[in-house]
Amino acid sequence: MRYLYPSGRILFALIFVTAAPRHFTHEGIQHAADLGVPLAGLLVPISGVMALAGGLSVAFAYKTKWGPGSWLDSWCQ
C-alpha cells in the first residue's frame, strides 16, 4: 500500500502530461478549430498549460484536494 498511491498518481498524471505537448502544435490547434472551438489559437495552448500544470500537480501531490475540487464544485452547480 505504501507504493500503491504514488504509483497510481504518477500513472494518472502521465495521461495529462503526455497529452499536453499536442496542445502547442499547429495540428492540435487546427483539429480543435475544425471541431468548432472558438478562439482555438488562444484557448488550446492555455488548456495545454492547464493540463501540464494539473498533471504535475497530481504527480507531486501538490494541492490535490484544492485543484480538482474547485473547478468540479463550480461546474456541478
C-alpha positions as CSV (number, residue, x, y, z in Angstrom):
1,M,0.0,0.0,0.0
2,R,2.9,2.3,0.6
3,Y,3.8,2.5,-3.1
4,L,0.3,2.0,-4.5
5,Y,-1.0,5.5,-4.1
6,P,2.2,7.3,-5.5
7,S,2.3,4.8,-8.4
8,G,-1.4,5.5,-9.2
9,R,-0.9,9.2,-9.0
10,I,2.0,9.1,-11.4
11,L,0.2,6.9,-13.9
12,F,-2.9,9.1,-13.8
13,A,-0.7,12.2,-14.2
14,L,1.0,10.8,-17.2
15,I,-2.3,11.0,-19.1
16,F,-2.2,14.8,-18.9
17,V,1.5,15.3,-19.1
18,T,1.8,13.3,-22.3
19,A,-1.3,14.9,-23.9
20,A,-0.1,18.5,-23.2
21,P,2.5,18.9,-25.9
22,R,-0.1,18.4,-28.7
23,H,-1.9,21.4,-27.5
24,F,1.0,23.6,-28.7
25,T,1.2,22.1,-32.2
26,H,-0.4,23.6,-35.3
27,E,-2.1,20.2,-35.9
28,G,-3.7,20.2,-32.4
29,I,-4.9,23.7,-32.7
30,Q,-6.3,23.2,-36.2
31,H,-8.1,20.0,-35.0
32,A,-9.8,21.9,-32.2
33,A,-10.7,24.7,-34.7
34,D,-12.2,22.2,-37.1
35,L,-14.3,20.9,-34.2
36,G,-15.7,24.4,-33.6
37,V,-13.7,25.5,-30.6
38,P,-13.9,29.4,-30.5
39,L,-10.5,31.2,-30.4
40,A,-8.7,27.9,-30.7
41,G,-5.4,29.6,-31.3
42,L,-5.6,31.1,-27.8
43,L,-7.6,28.6,-25.8
44,V,-6.0,25.4,-26.9
45,P,-2.4,26.4,-25.7
46,I,-4.0,27.7,-22.5
47,S,-5.6,24.3,-22.0
48,G,-2.2,22.7,-22.6
49,V,-0.6,24.7,-19.9
50,M,-3.5,23.8,-17.6
51,A,-3.1,20.1,-18.5
52,L,0.6,20.1,-17.8
53,A,0.2,22.0,-14.6
54,G,-2.6,19.8,-13.4
55,G,-0.7,16.6,-14.3
56,L,2.4,17.7,-12.4
57,S,0.2,18.8,-9.5
58,V,-1.3,15.4,-9.3
59,A,2.1,13.6,-9.8
60,F,3.7,15.5,-7.0
61,A,0.6,15.6,-4.8
62,Y,0.6,19.4,-4.6
63,K,-2.8,20.8,-3.5
64,T,-4.6,17.7,-4.8
65,K,-7.7,18.3,-2.8
66,W,-7.9,22.0,-3.8
67,G,-7.2,21.7,-7.6
68,P,-9.9,19.3,-8.8
69,G,-12.4,20.2,-6.2
70,S,-12.5,23.9,-7.1
71,W,-13.5,23.5,-10.7
72,L,-15.6,20.4,-10.2
73,D,-17.6,22.2,-7.5
74,S,-18.3,25.2,-9.6
75,W,-19.1,23.2,-12.7
76,C,-21.7,20.9,-11.0
77,Q,-23.8,23.7,-9.5
